[in-house]
Amino acid sequence: MRARFAGRCAACGGRVGPGDEMYWHRRTKAVEHASCHEAEAPAIVAPAFTPAPEPRRESPRMDTEYAAGVSDANTYLSDKAMFGDAMADAFALEAEFAAFNRGDDY
């Protein structure tokens, strides 16, 4: 399309004058020279996804501790979503005090 008004190219920063061939981005309302728009952008290659290794658990007790940690984390995240950061922190602290008073892991 041809420009009706003067502006700046979003790609190169150059001047786009009235009557110049340009490309208008509807969503961002930015303009580019037709040549800047047609120039190929360098390909971005995403790194290959490497999943994190499973944590080493050497004993059955470590398995139960790991499961308890996952459970505590899930509880914290659901409390945070429902009640917010401050209340989720308070609930986690209350659970920690209760575990201490019961003698769990201390």
DOLO-150688 format. One record per residue (C-alpha): z, y, x; residue in one letter. Coordinates in steps of 0.05 Angstrom, whole numbers, padded with zeros to 5 digits, always signed. Each point is the difference from the previous one (the first is absolute). Layout:
ZYXA/...
***
This chain:
+00000+00000+00000M/-00008+00071+00022R/+00060+00046+00010A/+00007+00059-00047R/+00056+00032+00040F/+00019+00007+00073A/+00052-00048+00027G/+00022-00043+00058R/-00020-00072+00016C/+00059-00047-00005A/-00030-00045+00053A/-00021+00047+00056C/+00032+00066-00021G/-00067+00036+00002G/-00024+00051-00050R/-00035-00023-00064V/-00042+00057-00027G/-00029+00010-00070P/-00062-00042-00007G/+00018-00050+00055D/-00004-00074-00015E/+00071-00026-00006M/+00042-00056-00030Y/+00058+00018-00047W/+00060-00047-00006H/+00020+00002-00072R/+00071-00024+00010R/+00019+00044+00059T/-00047+00058-00016K/-00021+00000+00073A/-00072+00012+00024V/-00037-00030+00058E/-00068+00013+00031H/-00049-00052-00024A/-00010-00021+00073S/+00075-00007+00011C/+00008-00042-00062H/-00057-00046+00019E/+00025-00010+00071A/+00035-00066+00006E/+00074+00001+00012A/+00025-00046+00055P/+00021-00067-00027A/+00074-00010-00003I/+00019-00071+00016V/+00067-00022-00028A/+00041-00043+00046P/+00007-00072-00019A/+00061-00014-00043F/+00052-00040+00037T/+00058-00022-00044P/+00069+00008+00029A/+00029-00065+00026P/+00054-00034-00040E/+00069+00016+00028P/+00030-00057+00041R/+00056-00034-00037R/+00035-00052+00043E/+00051-00028-00048S/+00011-00012-00075P/+00051+00056+00001R/-00053+00049+00025M/-00045-00022-00058D/+00054+00018-00051T/+00015+00065+00036E/-00074+00018+00000Y/-00005-00016-00075A/+00061+00042-00014A/-00030+00058+00039G/-00065-00005-00040V/+00040-00002-00065S/+00042+00060+00021D/-00063+00039+00018A/-00033-00016-00066N/+00062+00021-00038T/+00003+00065+00039Y/-00074+00015-00014L/+00008-00013-00075S/+00063+00042-00003D/-00036+00056+00038K/-00058-00002-00049A/+00045+00000-00061M/+00057+00047+00022F/-00025+00038+00062G/+00020+00002+00073D/+00071+00024-00006A/+00021-00051-00053M/-00036-00057+00036A/+00039+00018+00064D/+00065+00001-00040A/-00014-00068-00031F/-00017-00030+00068A/+00064+00028+00030L/+00040-00028-00059E/-00031-00068+00010A/+00016+00003+00075E/+00073+00017-00016F/+00004-00057-00050A/-00028-00049+00052A/+00051+00024+00051F/+00057-00008-00050N/-00023-00071-00016R/-00003-00016+00075G/-00074-00014+00001D/-00030+00002+00070D/+00060+00038+00029Y/
***
